[in-house]
Amino acid sequence: MLERLRRLLGATKDWENLCSFLPPGAGLTGRSALASTFAASLEMAREGEIRIRQSGGPFGPLYLRPTNTKGHR
């Protein structure tokens, strides 16, 4: 999942919703795919590869963007 997220984020220049990086057709495994994608994004943030932000309070959507781009804080 980590390599897949790195590849997808490589084409991203602005903030993107975490859910946009889920595998297509997750279906019944959607929660597991979301958890894996979230864990991979936390690892990438720890390594300084991406930034993560949340809007709308503690249960609001999460947004990701690579650190090597200029965008909104």
Secondary structure, DSSP 8 states (H G I E B T S, - for coil): -HHHHHHHHHT--S-EEGGGGS-TT-GGGHHHHHHHHHHHHHHHHHTTSEEEEE-SSTTS-EEEEETTS----
